[in-house]
């Protein structure tokens, strides 16, 4: 399959970047992984056989790069400082729920404690609203594994939120 | 296609988190340009010899330590 690098990049760059921002938790690391992802894409493009769609192929490379980057650095920085994740306050003050805002901050903190593979399925399921089958294709695992990862991710987040709620009420 | 999206509190919060974090995120123009115009950084020509060199140094160190100890003396005495 002959693919032009620039065309491929233009077709999926924003989608990959958005995934990396969510995955890495900050834009500095997302920039680094974005670069290394597309260096790999350029390098391996001649051997791309078209087994998966080009976007799926690039996304898989991005997922691998994100995992190796995290292993190399051994840490992830938060994208948002406390308060940034708060839902925006309308001019009339409507639409702002401080209790929910506090919990959304906790969710952001909980996300940072999740392993990458669990974070991936949460992102694809809840943000990209993909089916289990599509996620399975992306992560290269059976549908059952996707379901169990989603379950584990939610359980871990619930436990994190509970712990924080208890801590606040003490 | 199987999708089960329940509207419980946690799922709603996860969605809110993602919308706050990712909505409207675009690749910075300079990053796009950089990736399009820059080629992958090449490893130095000597990089492939690094493991060989490390192994040779480790071997040499071992031989020096062995030679300077009494082990060789004891072995040759038999």
gemmi code that builds the backbone of each chain (N, CA, C; Angstrom):
import gemmi

chains = {
    "A": [
        ("UNK", (0.851, -1.194, 0.000), (0.000, 0.000, 0.000), (0.888, 1.246, 0.000)),
        ("UNK", (0.699, 2.085, -0.987), (1.518, 3.284, -1.078), (0.808, 4.443, -0.398)),
        ("UNK", (1.458, 4.986, 0.591), (0.854, 6.099, 1.318), (1.854, 7.233, 1.392)),
        ("UNK", (1.348, 8.411, 1.194), (2.200, 9.580, 1.297), (2.228, 10.020, 2.758)),
        ("UNK", (3.445, 10.215, 3.295), (3.588, 10.542, 4.714), (2.814, 11.798, 5.100)),
        ("UNK", (2.940, 12.818, 4.286), (2.293, 14.092, 4.618), (0.768, 13.947, 4.635)),
        ("UNK", (0.242, 13.213, 3.654), (-1.214, 13.015, 3.594), (-1.684, 12.244, 4.822)),
        ("UNK", (-0.933, 11.189, 5.151), (-1.294, 10.383, 6.316), (-1.261, 11.229, 7.581)),
        ("UNK", (-0.212, 12.010, 7.705), (-0.064, 12.829, 8.904), (-1.184, 13.854, 9.012)),
        ("UNK", (-1.486, 14.502, 7.905), (-2.556, 15.502, 7.933), (-3.908, 14.874, 8.244)),
        ("UNK", (-4.085, 13.611, 7.879), (-5.387, 12.983, 8.098), (-5.621, 12.583, 9.555)),
        ("UNK", (-4.533, 12.351, 10.304), (-4.779, 11.853, 11.666), (-4.006, 12.581, 12.768)),
        ("UNK", (-3.257, 13.629, 12.407), (-2.398, 14.289, 13.390), (-3.167, 14.784, 14.617)),
        ("UNK", (-4.303, 15.450, 14.384), (-5.029, 16.036, 15.522), (-5.619, 14.957, 16.423)),
        ("UNK", (-6.089, 13.889, 15.804), (-6.671, 12.786, 16.588), (-5.594, 12.139, 17.464)),
        ("UNK", (-4.413, 11.935, 16.878), (-3.312, 11.314, 17.622), (-2.855, 12.246, 18.743)),
        ("UNK", (-2.773, 13.529, 18.432), (-2.295, 14.488, 19.425), (-3.269, 14.571, 20.609)),
        ("UNK", (-4.569, 14.592, 20.300), (-5.568, 14.651, 21.376), (-5.446, 13.415, 22.270)),
        ("UNK", (-5.254, 12.258, 21.640), (-5.074, 11.029, 22.423), (-3.845, 11.158, 23.324)),
        ("UNK", (-2.752, 11.676, 22.755), (-1.509, 11.761, 23.531), (-1.617, 12.753, 24.687)),
        ("UNK", (-2.351, 13.839, 24.478), (-2.541, 14.802, 25.574), (-3.295, 14.124, 26.720)),
        ("UNK", (-4.333, 13.359, 26.358), (-5.106, 12.650, 27.391), (-4.254, 11.569, 28.046)),
        ("UNK", (-3.463, 10.889, 27.246), (-2.685, 9.742, 27.739), (-1.505, 10.160, 28.606)),
        ("UNK", (-0.778, 11.213, 28.142), (0.428, 11.614, 28.857), (0.105, 12.534, 30.036)),
        ("UNK", (-1.038, 13.216, 29.960), (-1.426, 14.089, 31.072), (-0.823, 15.480, 30.995)),
        ("UNK", (0.024, 15.739, 30.016), (0.552, 17.091, 29.849), (1.045, 17.274, 28.420)),
        ("UNK", (1.090, 18.525, 27.994), (1.400, 18.802, 26.587), (2.878, 18.664, 26.260)),
        ("UNK", (3.741, 18.872, 27.253), (5.181, 18.752, 26.975), (5.515, 17.326, 26.548)),
        ("UNK", (5.045, 16.375, 27.346), (5.313, 14.976, 27.017), (4.554, 14.568, 25.751)),
        ("UNK", (3.339, 15.093, 25.595), (2.559, 14.777, 24.393), (3.322, 15.221, 23.140)),
        ("UNK", (3.958, 16.396, 23.205), (4.745, 16.893, 22.061), (5.881, 15.916, 21.728)),
        ("UNK", (6.602, 15.489, 22.776), (7.729, 14.573, 22.564), (7.276, 13.259, 21.940)),
        ("UNK", (6.192, 12.706, 22.496), (5.721, 11.402, 22.005), (5.127, 11.552, 20.601)),
        ("UNK", (4.505, 12.689, 20.345), (3.961, 12.947, 19.005), (5.090, 12.912, 17.965)),
        ("UNK", (6.191, 13.575, 18.312), (7.341, 13.587, 17.399), (7.886, 12.191, 17.175)),
        ("UNK", (8.127, 11.477, 18.260), (8.730, 10.140, 18.098), (7.772, 9.198, 17.367)),
        ("UNK", (6.468, 9.394, 17.583), (5.477, 8.569, 16.872), (5.602, 8.774, 15.364)),
        ("UNK", (5.641, 10.030, 14.943), (5.668, 10.274, 13.501), (7.046, 10.018, 12.875)),
        ("UNK", (8.106, 10.047, 13.694), (9.405, 9.597, 13.172), (9.315, 8.102, 12.843)),
        ("UNK", (8.664, 7.366, 13.750), (8.504, 5.915, 13.526), (7.596, 5.670, 12.319)),
        ("UNK", (6.531, 6.450, 12.229), (5.592, 6.288, 11.110), (6.344, 6.489, 9.794)),
        ("UNK", (7.146, 7.536, 9.744), (7.896, 7.823, 8.519), (8.855, 6.668, 8.191)),
        ("UNK", (9.500, 6.168, 9.256), (10.494, 5.098, 9.085), (9.848, 3.800, 8.585)),
        ("UNK", (8.694, 3.447, 9.164), (8.081, 2.156, 8.853), (7.003, 2.232, 7.764)),
        ("UNK", (6.738, 3.420, 7.281), (5.674, 3.563, 6.277), (5.879, 2.673, 5.035)),
        ("UNK", (7.109, 2.557, 4.528), (7.281, 1.693, 3.345), (6.902, 0.233, 3.603)),
        ("UNK", (6.966, -0.204, 4.870), (6.641, -1.611, 5.150), (5.189, -1.787, 5.622)),
        ("UNK", (4.417, -0.685, 5.628), (3.009, -0.786, 6.040), (2.232, -1.560, 4.977)),
        ("UNK", (1.603, -2.689, 5.436), (0.951, -3.580, 4.465), (-0.554, -3.349, 4.346)),
        ("UNK", (-1.079, -2.480, 5.176), (-2.506, -2.182, 5.090), (-3.391, -3.205, 5.781)),
        ("UNK", (-2.825, -3.949, 6.771), (-3.638, -4.921, 7.531), (-4.714, -4.203, 8.349)),
        ("UNK", (-4.364, -3.035, 8.834), (-5.332, -2.217, 9.585), (-5.466, -0.897, 8.826)),
        ("UNK", (-6.433, -0.084, 9.241), (-6.553, 1.224, 8.594), (-5.336, 2.063, 8.991)),
        ("UNK", (-4.919, 2.998, 8.144), (-3.732, 3.794, 8.466), (-3.826, 4.484, 9.832)),
        ("UNK", (-5.025, 5.016, 10.166), (-5.168, 5.697, 11.457), (-4.986, 4.718, 12.615)),
        ("UNK", (-5.549, 3.521, 12.484), (-5.392, 2.510, 13.534), (-3.910, 2.160, 13.692)),
        ("UNK", (-3.232, 2.026, 12.565), (-1.802, 1.695, 12.583), (-1.006, 2.786, 13.311)),
        ("UNK", (-1.284, 4.040, 12.963), (-0.565, 5.150, 13.602), (-0.913, 5.204, 15.092)),
        ("UNK", (-2.198, 4.966, 15.411), (-2.618, 5.008, 16.817), (-1.887, 3.934, 17.622)),
        ("UNK", (-1.709, 2.757, 17.035), (-0.981, 1.692, 17.738), (0.464, 2.103, 18.008)),
        ("UNK", (1.074, 2.734, 17.016), (2.452, 3.213, 17.212), (2.475, 4.247, 18.337)),
        ("UNK", (1.483, 5.145, 18.321), (1.416, 6.181, 19.361), (1.253, 5.555, 20.750)),
        ("UNK", (0.414, 4.508, 20.836), (0.209, 3.845, 22.138), (1.506, 3.218, 22.629)),
        ("UNK", (2.232, 2.566, 21.709), (3.511, 1.953, 22.084), (4.526, 2.998, 22.510)),
        ("UNK", (4.582, 4.081, 21.755), (5.527, 5.151, 22.085), (5.197, 5.772, 23.439)),
        ("UNK", (3.893, 5.944, 23.701), (3.475, 6.522, 24.990), (3.897, 5.613, 26.133)),
        ("UNK", (3.736, 4.301, 25.935), (4.114, 3.351, 26.992), (5.616, 3.368, 27.213)),
        ("UNK", (6.398, 3.346, 26.119), (7.854, 3.332, 26.330), (8.340, 4.653, 26.912)),
        ("UNK", (7.697, 5.743, 26.529), (8.087, 7.045, 27.091), (7.852, 7.053, 28.606)),
        ("UNK", (6.704, 6.511, 28.996), (6.374, 6.493, 30.416), (7.350, 5.598, 31.189)),
        ("UNK", (7.721, 4.468, 30.557), (8.687, 3.575, 31.217), (10.020, 4.282, 31.374)),
        ("UNK", (10.420, 5.024, 30.308), (11.714, 5.720, 30.348), (11.724, 6.797, 31.421)),
        ("UNK", (10.658, 7.565, 31.460), (10.636, 8.690, 32.401), (10.198, 8.286, 33.801)),
        ("UNK", (9.345, 7.242, 33.832), (8.907, 6.739, 35.128), (7.990, 7.680, 35.876)),
        ("UNK", (7.469, 8.660, 35.156), (6.563, 9.589, 35.832), (5.711, 10.287, 34.776)),
        ("UNK", (4.660, 10.884, 35.199), (3.872, 11.709, 34.293), (3.483, 12.990, 35.020)),
        ("UNK", (3.574, 14.069, 34.328), (3.221, 15.347, 34.946), (1.760, 15.657, 34.671)),
        ("UNK", (1.109, 16.347, 35.566), (-0.288, 16.682, 35.308), (-0.423, 17.724, 34.207)),
        ("UNK", (-1.423, 17.564, 33.371), (-1.702, 18.566, 32.344), (-2.282, 19.809, 32.981)),
        ("UNK", (-3.175, 19.558, 33.932), (-3.925, 20.684, 34.495), (-3.516, 20.914, 35.930)),
        ("UNK", (-3.297, 22.148, 36.266), (-3.054, 22.459, 37.656), (-4.402, 22.460, 38.354)),
        ("UNK", (-4.442, 22.226, 39.675), (-5.738, 22.210, 40.349), (-6.517, 23.483, 40.041)),
        ("UNK", (-7.751, 23.309, 39.645), (-8.563, 24.474, 39.302), (-8.777, 24.588, 37.810)),
        ("UNK", (-7.767, 24.154, 37.012), (-7.914, 24.227, 35.558), (-9.025, 23.317, 35.070)),
        ("UNK", (-9.230, 22.202, 35.800), (-10.214, 21.217, 35.345), (-11.631, 21.602, 35.735)),
        ("UNK", (-11.759, 22.713, 36.437), (-13.099, 23.119, 36.853), (-13.938, 23.493, 35.645)),
        ("UNK", (-15.187, 23.080, 35.640), (-16.059, 23.525, 34.551), (-16.132, 25.048, 34.567)),
        ("UNK", (-16.158, 25.649, 33.378), (-16.092, 27.105, 33.343), (-17.348, 27.740, 33.916)),
        ("UNK", (-17.158, 28.816, 34.602), (-18.258, 29.530, 35.244), (-18.908, 30.465, 34.234)),
        ("UNK", (-20.205, 30.326, 34.088), (-20.919, 31.212, 33.163), (-20.948, 32.630, 33.690)),
        ("UNK", (-21.251, 33.575, 32.829), (-21.250, 34.981, 33.263), (-22.309, 35.228, 34.340)),
        ("UNK", (-23.375, 34.435, 34.264), (-24.431, 34.597, 35.263), (-24.237, 33.655, 36.453)),
        ("UNK", (-23.106, 32.923, 36.445), (-22.826, 32.027, 37.570), (-23.581, 30.714, 37.487)),
        ("UNK", (-24.352, 30.528, 36.421), (-25.125, 29.288, 36.279), (-24.243, 28.226, 35.633)),
        ("UNK", (-24.462, 26.983, 35.974), (-23.748, 25.897, 35.333), (-22.480, 25.519, 36.060)),
        ("UNK", (-22.276, 26.077, 37.232), (-21.094, 25.735, 38.003), (-21.515, 25.001, 39.269)),
        ("UNK", (-21.064, 23.787, 39.400), (-21.406, 23.006, 40.571), (-20.107, 22.702, 41.319)),
        ("UNK", (-19.865, 23.383, 42.463), (-18.582, 23.228, 43.154), (-18.310, 21.786, 43.605)),
        ("UNK", (-19.369, 21.066, 43.965), (-19.176, 19.682, 44.401), (-18.682, 18.839, 43.225)),
        ("UNK", (-19.349, 19.058, 42.066), (-18.916, 18.297, 40.891), (-17.494, 18.719, 40.478)),
        ("UNK", (-17.217, 20.016, 40.580), (-15.896, 20.507, 40.197), (-14.804, 19.828, 41.022)),
        ("UNK", (-15.049, 19.712, 42.320), (-14.076, 19.079, 43.206), (-13.866, 17.623, 42.804)),
        ("UNK", (-14.975, 16.970, 42.461), (-14.881, 15.565, 42.082), (-14.189, 15.402, 40.737)),
        ("UNK", (-14.398, 16.344, 39.821), (-13.723, 16.274, 38.524), (-12.212, 16.394, 38.726)),
        ("UNK", (-11.811, 17.227, 39.669), (-10.381, 17.317, 39.987), (-9.866, 15.989, 40.520)),
        ("UNK", (-10.671, 15.353, 41.354), (-10.280, 14.043, 41.877), (-10.152, 13.025, 40.752)),
        ("UNK", (-11.073, 13.109, 39.790), (-11.023, 12.189, 38.642), (-9.705, 12.392, 37.893)),
        ("UNK", (-9.334, 13.655, 37.695), (-8.080, 13.949, 36.986), (-6.904, 13.348, 37.745)),
        ("UNK", (-6.949, 13.474, 39.067), (-5.862, 12.912, 39.880), (-5.887, 11.384, 39.808)),
        ("UNK", (-7.105, 10.822, 39.867), (-7.247, 9.359, 39.793), (-6.736, 8.804, 38.476)),
        ("UNK", (-6.989, 9.535, 37.390), (-6.537, 9.120, 36.058), (-5.024, 8.961, 36.025)),
        ("UNK", (-4.352, 9.907, 36.703), (-2.889, 9.880, 36.673), (-2.327, 8.653, 37.374)),
        ("UNK", (-3.136, 8.047, 38.246), (-2.667, 6.852, 38.961), (-2.984, 5.563, 38.213)),
        ("UNK", (-3.764, 5.673, 37.142), (-4.138, 4.460, 36.400), (-3.017, 4.036, 35.456)),
        ("UNK", (-2.814, 2.720, 35.309), (-1.855, 2.276, 34.297), (-2.324, 2.683, 32.897)),
        ("UNK", (-1.378, 2.828, 31.984), (-1.683, 3.297, 30.635), (-2.728, 2.473, 29.903)),
        ("UNK", (-2.667, 1.133, 30.059), (-3.614, 0.302, 29.302), (-5.056, 0.527, 29.760)),
        ("UNK", (-5.231, 0.839, 31.053), (-6.583, 1.111, 31.558), (-7.046, 2.499, 31.103)),
        ("UNK", (-6.108, 3.428, 31.108), (-6.440, 4.787, 30.681), (-6.866, 4.803, 29.205)),
        ("UNK", (-6.189, 3.973, 28.420), (-6.516, 3.904, 26.989), (-7.969, 3.510, 26.763)),
        ("UNK", (-8.413, 2.441, 27.438), (-9.784, 1.989, 27.182), (-10.809, 3.012, 27.681)),
        ("UNK", (-10.494, 3.674, 28.782), (-11.411, 4.726, 29.271), (-11.550, 5.825, 28.220)),
        ("UNK", (-10.433, 6.235, 27.667), (-10.434, 7.314, 26.668), (-11.240, 6.913, 25.440)),
        ("UNK", (-10.955, 5.716, 24.920), (-11.638, 5.298, 23.699), (-13.135, 5.059, 23.936)),
        ("UNK", (-13.464, 4.572, 25.116), (-14.869, 4.236, 25.380), (-15.695, 5.477, 25.741)),
        ("UNK", (-15.176, 6.268, 26.657), (-15.985, 7.388, 27.154), (-15.799, 8.684, 26.378)),
        ("UNK", (-14.630, 8.872, 25.813), (-14.460, 10.120, 25.059), (-14.717, 9.910, 23.573)),
        ("UNK", (-14.096, 8.870, 23.013), (-14.289, 8.616, 21.581), (-15.573, 7.833, 21.311)),
        ("UNK", (-16.182, 7.314, 22.379), (-17.438, 6.561, 22.295), (-17.351, 5.433, 21.267)),
        ("UNK", (-16.261, 4.695, 21.334), (-16.065, 3.558, 20.434), (-16.726, 2.314, 21.020)),
        ("UNK", (-17.034, 1.373, 20.136), (-17.582, 0.100, 20.603), (-16.435, -0.756, 21.160)),
        ("UNK", (-16.783, -1.805, 21.914), (-15.759, -2.715, 22.436), (-14.927, -3.301, 21.292)),
        ("UNK", (-15.620, -3.648, 20.209), (-14.940, -4.295, 19.082), (-13.889, -3.363, 18.461)),
        ("UNK", (-14.253, -2.111, 18.328), (-13.332, -1.137, 17.726), (-12.129, -0.909, 18.649)),
        ("UNK", (-12.414, -0.824, 19.953), (-11.311, -0.635, 20.912), (-10.378, -1.845, 20.862)),
        ("UNK", (-10.979, -3.032, 20.774), (-10.183, -4.261, 20.711), (-9.244, -4.219, 19.503)),
        ("UNK", (-9.746, -3.700, 18.396), (-8.932, -3.577, 17.184), (-7.774, -2.594, 17.414)),
        ("UNK", (-8.083, -1.502, 18.100), (-7.063, -0.487, 18.377), (-5.963, -1.022, 19.283)),
        ("UNK", (-6.383, -1.667, 20.393), (-5.369, -2.085, 21.372), (-4.799, -3.465, 21.057)),
        ("UNK", (-5.359, -4.120, 20.043), (-4.844, -5.423, 19.631), (-5.068, -6.513, 20.658)),
        ("UNK", (-6.199, -6.449, 21.373), (-6.546, -7.454, 22.398), (-7.968, -7.926, 22.151)),
        ("UNK", (-8.341, -9.090, 22.729), (-9.723, -9.561, 22.552), (-10.736, -8.645, 23.239)),
        ("UNK", (-11.982, -8.746, 22.793), (-13.057, -7.915, 23.348), (-13.184, -8.134, 24.862)),
        ("UNK", (-13.025, -9.391, 25.300), (-13.118, -9.705, 26.728), (-12.098, -8.935, 27.552)),
        ("UNK", (-10.902, -8.793, 26.986), (-9.844, -8.050, 27.692), (-10.226, -6.574, 27.799)),
        ("UNK", (-10.806, -6.047, 26.738), (-11.226, -4.636, 26.749), (-12.260, -4.426, 27.851)),
        ("UNK", (-13.248, -5.351, 27.923), (-14.303, -5.219, 28.942), (-13.709, -5.288, 30.343)),
        ("UNK", (-12.785, -6.229, 30.546), (-12.231, -6.362, 31.894), (-11.364, -5.156, 32.245)),
        ("UNK", (-10.657, -4.610, 31.258), (-9.856, -3.405, 31.533), (-10.751, -2.220, 31.895)),
        ("UNK", (-11.874, -2.118, 31.199), (-12.812, -1.031, 31.480), (-13.368, -1.172, 32.900)),
        ("UNK", (-13.708, -2.396, 33.250), (-14.233, -2.665, 34.594), (-13.193, -2.312, 35.650)),
        ("UNK", (-11.959, -2.787, 35.418), (-10.880, -2.526, 36.394), (-10.612, -1.030, 36.521)),
        ("UNK", (-10.631, -0.338, 35.392), (-10.371, 1.108, 35.406), (-11.417, 1.818, 36.264)),
        ("UNK", (-12.680, 1.427, 36.088), (-13.749, 2.084, 36.848), (-13.641, 1.752, 38.335)),
        ("UNK", (-13.312, 0.485, 38.622), (-13.160, 0.082, 40.025), (-12.042, 0.876, 40.697)),
        ("UNK", (-10.917, 1.005, 39.972), (-9.780, 1.731, 40.555), (-10.115, 3.211, 40.760)),
        ("UNK", (-10.859, 3.775, 39.797), (-11.252, 5.180, 39.944), (-12.210, 5.354, 41.122)),
        ("UNK", (-13.164, 4.409, 41.246), (-14.125, 4.478, 42.360), (-13.388, 4.422, 43.692)),
        ("UNK", (-12.427, 3.491, 43.776), (-11.659, 3.342, 45.013), (-10.898, 4.624, 45.323)),
        ("UNK", (-10.330, 5.233, 44.282), (-9.575, 6.472, 44.462), (-10.491, 7.590, 44.955)),
        ("UNK", (-11.675, 7.688, 44.335), (-12.626, 8.741, 44.725), (-13.110, 8.532, 46.151)),
        ("UNK", (-13.392, 7.277, 46.498), (-13.847, 6.962, 47.859), (-12.789, 7.387, 48.872)),
        ("UNK", (-11.543, 7.020, 48.570), (-10.448, 7.340, 49.482), (-10.338, 8.848, 49.672)),
        ("UNK", (-10.496, 9.588, 48.571), (-10.392, 11.046, 48.669), (-11.570, 11.641, 49.434)),
        ("UNK", (-12.762, 11.064, 49.198), (-13.960, 11.560, 49.886), (-13.804, 11.346, 51.400)),
        ("UNK", (-13.324, 10.141, 51.750), (-13.124, 9.834, 53.175), (-12.100, 10.776, 53.788)),
        ("UNK", (-11.042, 11.024, 53.008), (-9.968, 11.882, 53.498), (-10.497, 13.299, 53.764)),
        ("UNK", (-11.385, 13.768, 52.867), (-11.919, 15.131, 53.024), (-12.872, 15.246, 54.196)),
        ("UNK", (-13.642, 14.165, 54.437), (-14.649, 14.253, 55.492), (-14.049, 14.058, 56.883)),
        ("UNK", (-12.776, 13.596, 56.928), (-12.153, 13.393, 58.241), (-11.793, 14.712, 58.896)),
    ],
    "B": [
        ("UNK", (-22.245, -4.472, 16.937), (-21.534, -3.470, 17.727), (-22.151, -3.382, 19.122)),
        ("UNK", (-21.309, -3.515, 20.128), (-21.809, -3.512, 21.489), (-21.319, -2.267, 22.217)),
        ("UNK", (-22.217, -1.463, 22.686), (-21.827, -0.294, 23.476), (-22.811, -0.141, 24.628)),
        ("UNK", (-22.266, -0.102, 25.835), (-23.140, 0.096, 26.985), (-22.706, 1.367, 27.712)),
        ("UNK", (-23.389, 2.433, 27.463), (-23.036, 3.682, 28.129), (-24.101, 4.015, 29.159)),
        ("UNK", (-23.785, 3.741, 30.409), (-24.719, 4.087, 31.474), (-24.389, 5.492, 31.960)),
        ("UNK", (-25.429, 6.148, 32.447), (-25.225, 7.536, 32.856), (-25.024, 7.647, 34.352)),
        ("UNK", (-24.277, 6.758, 34.911), (-24.060, 6.901, 36.348), (-23.040, 8.015, 36.601)),
        ("UNK", (-22.889, 8.326, 37.864), (-22.084, 9.503, 38.231), (-20.638, 9.408, 37.751)),
        ("UNK", (-20.042, 8.242, 37.950), (-18.634, 8.090, 37.590), (-18.406, 8.297, 36.094)),
        ("UNK", (-19.268, 7.676, 35.294), (-19.105, 7.790, 33.845), (-19.262, 9.243, 33.394)),
        ("UNK", (-20.210, 9.929, 34.021), (-20.421, 11.335, 33.683), (-19.195, 12.166, 34.039)),
        ("UNK", (-18.614, 11.842, 35.196), (-17.424, 12.582, 35.627), (-16.236, 12.311, 34.706)),
        ("UNK", (-16.116, 11.063, 34.280), (-15.020, 10.721, 33.366), (-15.170, 11.501, 32.063)),
        ("UNK", (-16.400, 11.559, 31.567), (-16.646, 12.311, 30.321), (-16.333, 13.800, 30.516)),
        ("UNK", (-16.793, 14.326, 31.657), (-16.542, 15.755, 31.937), (-15.042, 16.027, 31.982)),
        ("UNK", (-14.317, 15.100, 32.615), (-12.859, 15.252, 32.700), (-12.240, 15.298, 31.304)),
        ("UNK", (-12.646, 14.355, 30.456), (-12.065, 14.308, 29.110), (-12.437, 15.553, 28.298)),
        ("UNK", (-13.681, 15.991, 28.437), (-14.080, 17.176, 27.671), (-13.286, 18.403, 28.135)),
        ("UNK", (-13.048, 18.488, 29.451), (-12.280, 19.627, 29.971), (-10.828, 19.556, 29.504)),
        ("UNK", (-10.314, 18.345, 29.339), (-8.893, 18.179, 29.031), (-8.593, 18.196, 27.530)),
        ("UNK", (-9.442, 17.530, 26.749), (-9.078, 17.236, 25.362), (-9.843, 18.055, 24.319)),
        ("UNK", (-11.047, 18.490, 24.665), (-11.857, 19.209, 23.668), (-11.084, 20.380, 23.062)),
        ("UNK", (-11.094, 20.426, 21.764), (-10.476, 21.564, 21.068), (-8.963, 21.509, 20.995)),
        ("UNK", (-8.369, 20.418, 21.448), (-6.907, 20.314, 21.390), (-6.471, 20.109, 19.944)),
        ("UNK", (-5.540, 20.923, 19.477), (-5.015, 20.821, 18.120), (-3.487, 20.750, 18.188)),
        ("UNK", (-2.896, 20.129, 17.228), (-1.430, 20.062, 17.201), (-0.891, 21.463, 16.940)),
        ("UNK", (0.049, 21.924, 17.751), (0.627, 23.249, 17.473), (1.270, 23.259, 16.081)),
        ("UNK", (1.092, 24.376, 15.369), (1.584, 24.479, 13.987), (3.083, 24.216, 13.883)),
        ("UNK", (3.845, 24.780, 14.856), (5.299, 24.614, 14.773), (5.702, 23.147, 14.959)),
        ("UNK", (4.939, 22.442, 15.779), (5.232, 21.008, 15.981), (4.948, 20.223, 14.695)),
        ("UNK", (3.832, 20.554, 14.065), (3.486, 19.904, 12.789), (4.582, 20.129, 11.749)),
        ("UNK", (4.996, 21.403, 11.641), (6.044, 21.750, 10.669), (7.343, 21.020, 10.966)),
        ("UNK", (7.656, 20.977, 12.262), (8.903, 20.337, 12.695), (8.924, 18.859, 12.309)),
        ("UNK", (7.795, 18.181, 12.560), (7.722, 16.749, 12.261), (7.773, 16.517, 10.748)),
        ("UNK", (7.158, 17.417, 9.991), (7.147, 17.246, 8.530), (8.510, 17.486, 7.900)),
        ("UNK", (9.279, 18.389, 8.517), (10.541, 18.778, 7.873), (11.773, 18.105, 8.474)),
        ("UNK", (11.663, 17.651, 9.720), (12.838, 17.067, 10.371), (12.860, 15.568, 10.153)),
        ("UNK", (14.039, 15.053, 9.879), (14.160, 13.594, 9.776), (14.552, 13.040, 11.131)),
        ("UNK", (14.361, 11.750, 11.286), (14.637, 11.094, 12.566), (16.108, 11.258, 12.930)),
        ("UNK", (16.376, 11.640, 14.187), (17.773, 11.775, 14.583), (18.501, 10.433, 14.452)),
        ("UNK", (19.628, 10.463, 13.739), (20.387, 9.225, 13.534), (21.268, 8.927, 14.738)),
        ("UNK", (21.419, 7.648, 15.024), (22.346, 7.259, 16.082), (23.751, 7.372, 15.504)),
        ("UNK", (24.703, 7.690, 16.351), (26.082, 7.810, 15.887), (26.586, 6.493, 15.307)),
        ("UNK", (27.604, 6.593, 14.418), (28.132, 5.396, 13.770), (28.723, 4.410, 14.774)),
        ("UNK", (29.223, 4.979, 15.878), (29.877, 4.110, 16.857), (28.878, 3.484, 17.818)),
        ("UNK", (27.594, 3.902, 17.718), (26.615, 3.438, 18.705), (26.491, 1.918, 18.721)),
        ("UNK", (26.636, 1.295, 17.536), (26.449, -0.159, 17.472), (27.566, -0.907, 18.207)),
        ("UNK", (28.719, -0.227, 18.386), (29.849, -0.882, 19.066), (29.787, -0.714, 20.576)),
        ("UNK", (28.855, 0.058, 21.063), (28.795, 0.329, 22.505), (28.652, -0.935, 23.349)),
        ("UNK", (27.759, -1.879, 22.997), (27.656, -3.098, 23.820), (28.937, -3.944, 23.774)),
        ("UNK", (29.576, -3.989, 22.595), (30.812, -4.772, 22.445), (31.899, -4.178, 23.330)),
        ("UNK", (31.982, -2.847, 23.273), (32.990, -2.143, 24.062), (32.752, -2.364, 25.552)),
        ("UNK", (31.479, -2.286, 25.962), (31.136, -2.477, 27.379), (31.522, -3.891, 27.823)),
        ("UNK", (31.251, -4.858, 26.963), (31.568, -6.249, 27.285), (33.088, -6.444, 27.391)),
        ("UNK", (33.809, -5.843, 26.451), (35.268, -5.969, 26.451), (35.864, -5.339, 27.707)),
        ("UNK", (35.342, -4.177, 28.091), (35.840, -3.499, 29.291), (35.568, -4.327, 30.540)),
        ("UNK", (34.360, -4.914, 30.585), (34.009, -5.747, 31.737), (34.940, -6.955, 31.805)),
        ("UNK", (35.224, -7.561, 30.645), (36.114, -8.725, 30.590), (37.516, -8.352, 31.030)),
        ("UNK", (37.998, -7.201, 30.526), (39.345, -6.769, 30.875), (39.463, -6.492, 32.371)),
        ("UNK", (38.426, -5.853, 32.916), (38.435, -5.564, 34.357), (38.497, -6.858, 35.156)),
        ("UNK", (37.702, -7.841, 34.705), (37.671, -9.124, 35.401), (39.051, -9.770, 35.387)),
        ("UNK", (39.708, -9.742, 34.222), (41.027, -10.365, 34.087), (42.063, -9.659, 34.963)),
        ("UNK", (41.972, -8.328, 35.011), (42.924, -7.559, 35.841), (42.747, -7.918, 37.312)),
        ("UNK", (41.488, -7.965, 37.736), (41.222, -8.284, 39.147), (41.687, -9.711, 39.455)),
        ("UNK", (41.385, -10.614, 38.529), (41.773, -12.013, 38.716), (43.291, -12.145, 38.773)),
        ("UNK", (43.947, -11.413, 37.848), (45.411, -11.488, 37.767), (46.072, -10.912, 39.001)),
        ("UNK", (45.449, -9.893, 39.581), (46.087, -9.266, 40.738), (45.737, -9.971, 42.043)),
        ("UNK", (44.869, -10.949, 41.977), (44.514, -11.655, 43.214), (45.373, -12.910, 43.350)),
        ("UNK", (45.222, -13.583, 44.452), (46.026, -14.777, 44.683), (45.419, -16.010, 44.033)),
        ("UNK", (44.254, -15.854, 43.411), (43.565, -17.002, 42.812), (44.441, -17.657, 41.743)),
        ("UNK", (45.047, -16.818, 40.879), (45.872, -17.340, 39.782), (47.076, -18.083, 40.364)),
        ("UNK", (47.660, -17.447, 41.358), (48.826, -18.051, 42.020), (48.486, -19.446, 42.547)),
        ("UNK", (47.317, -19.521, 43.202), (46.884, -20.798, 43.782), (46.616, -21.810, 42.678)),
        ("UNK", (45.975, -21.351, 41.590), (45.648, -22.263, 40.484), (46.916, -22.818, 39.838)),
        ("UNK", (47.923, -21.953, 39.639), (49.158, -22.400, 38.969), (50.042, -23.246, 39.873)),
        ("UNK", (49.749, -23.196, 41.142), (50.590, -23.979, 42.070), (50.300, -25.466, 41.981)),
        ("UNK", (49.137, -25.833, 41.371), (48.800, -27.276, 41.258), (49.509, -27.924, 40.082)),
    ],
}
model = gemmi.Model(1)
for chain_id, residues in chains.items():
    chain = gemmi.Chain(chain_id)
    for i, (resn, *xyz) in enumerate(residues, 1):
        res = gemmi.Residue()
        res.name, res.seqid = resn, gemmi.SeqId(i, " ")
        for name, pos in zip(("N", "CA", "C"), xyz):
            atom = gemmi.Atom()
            atom.name, atom.element = name, gemmi.Element(name[0])
            atom.pos, atom.b_iso = gemmi.Position(*pos), 0.0
            res.add_atom(atom)
        chain.add_residue(res)
    model.add_chain(chain)
structure = gemmi.Structure()
structure.add_model(model)
structure.setup_entities()
